[in-house]
Amino acid sequence: MTNKEAHLARLATYADVILRGGMVEQVGAICFRTGLQGSTEVLLVTTREIGRWTIPKGWPIKGLKSHEAAEQEAWEEAGVKGKARKRPLGFFTYLKTLDNGTKVPALVEVHLVKVKKAFTEFPESKERRVEWLSPVAAAVRVQEPELKGLLTSLMRRSAA
C-alpha cells in the first residue's frame, strides 16, 4: 500500500463524519522565501505530539480573516513574520488528534506566506523544530498527499 493509499484509507473510515459535515476547519501557512541560490525554499515545522513534519496550522482565530490567522500561526509555530496572500493556495485533509485523544477529520485552508523575517525565539520554539527545504524535499517529508501536491506546485510556479 502506498503512502497515498494509506492516508486515504485512514480518512475513509471517517467518511460518514465528513458527509454529515463533521470535519473541523483549520488554517495553514506555506511559508516561503528566496534562498541564496535564488531558488524557492519552504519552511516545515514538527508537530508537538509526535514530531512529524508539517506546515504551521491551527484553528481559525476570531476577528481575523483566514490569511491573517495563517500569518499568526506562522509566527507562533515557526517564528516567521511575513505577508500572507489573501487567496488560498489550496486545501488538504488530515486526521487531527484532539486534546482528549479523539481523532477528527480536518480540512486545512492553506495560504502562501512570503517570509520577511525569521526569529530563533518564538512562542513554540521550545516545542517544535523548524527547517528550510526545497519544495520537493519538503513534499517528501510530509505525509498528506494533498499537502505534497501544494508544496510541489511551488516548484512549477518558480520554474515558470
N, C-alpha and C positions, 0 to 999 in steps of 0.2 A: 504494500500500500504506500503510495507517495505521500509526501507531507500535505499536499493539497487535498488529497482524498481523506486523509486522517482528520484534517481541520473540518472539512465538510461533514464528515461522519459525526464528529463531536457536536456540530451545530444542528445536524439533522434530528438528534434526539430532543431538541428544543423547538421543533417545527410548530407544534401546537401552541406553544407560548408565543412564538413570533407571529403566527397567524391571528392570534387574539389580541395583538398589539402590546404584548408583554415585554418587548425589547426596551432596554434602557438606552438613553441617548447620552453621548459624551462629545466633547470637542477635543481635537488633537492638533498638533503643530509639527509639520516637517520643517525644521529649522535648517537653513542653508546659507552658505557663504561661498565666495570665490577663493580657492586655495592659492598657494604661492605659484603654482604652475599654470594658473588661470582656469583650472578645472573646478567643477561644482563639487562641494563637499556637503554632506548632511550630518546632522547630529543625532545619535541614538543615546538612549538612557536605559538603565536597567530598572526592572520593577523592584519594588521594595521587598515583596514577599519571597520570590524565588530567583530573582536576578536574571530573568530572561530579557533579551534586548527588544526595545520598542521605541516609540516616539513619545514625547511629552503629551499627556492627555488627561482629561478629568471631566468632572461634572460641569454642566453649564453654570454660569455664575449670574445670580440675579442682578439685574441692572446693567449687565454687559452684553453686547452683541457677541455672536459666536466667534468672530475673528478676534475680538478683544479678549475673550476668555482664552483663546488659543495663545495669545501673547502672554497672558498671565501664567498659564500652565508652563510655557517655555521658560519663564523666569523661575518659577517655584521648583520645577523638577530638573531643569538643565542649566540654570544660571545664565541664560542669554536674554538680551534685550534686543528687540527689533520690531519691524513693522510687518503685520500680517496682511495678506491680501484678503479683501472682503469676500470675494467669491471663493467657495470651497474648491480645492483641487479635486476632491472626491470623497469617498466613504470606504470604510472597511468594517468588518464584523469580527467579533471575538467573544469568548466566554469570560465575563467579568466575575471574579470571586468577591463577594461582598464580605464585610467585616464578620458576619455571623457564619461564614463558610459556604453559604448558598451560592450557586453559580447561576448567572442570568446572561442571556444573550445581549450583547451591546452593539450599537451602531455608532461609529465614530465619524463625525464630520471633520475632515482634515483640511487645514489651511496652511498655505506656504507662509513661512515667516523668514524674511530677509534679515539675517543677524547683523547688527551694528556693533555690538559689544558683548564679550563673554567674560564671566566672572568665575573665580575659583570658589568663592564663598557665596552661597545662596540658600534659601530656606531648607531644601532637602539634600544639601551637599554631603551630609554625613550618612545618608541612607541610600544613595544611588551612585553609580559610575556613569560617566559620560564619555563618548568617543566620537571624533570626527572621522567620517569614512566617505569613500566614493559612493554614489547612489547604488551601484551594483554590489559592492561589498556590504552595504547596509541591507540591501534586499536579501542577501544570503543569510544574514544574521536573524532577521525577524521571521516569525512563524506564519503569520497570516498571509494567505495568497493575495488578497486584495491590497494589502499594505505593500507587499513585494512589488505589485504592479504599479502602485503610485510612486514608489521610490525609483523604479527603473524608468518610469515615464520622464523623470527629470533628466536622464541621460539623453533621451530623444530630443527634449526641449533644448538642452545646452548644445547639442550637435547641430541643431537646425539653424 
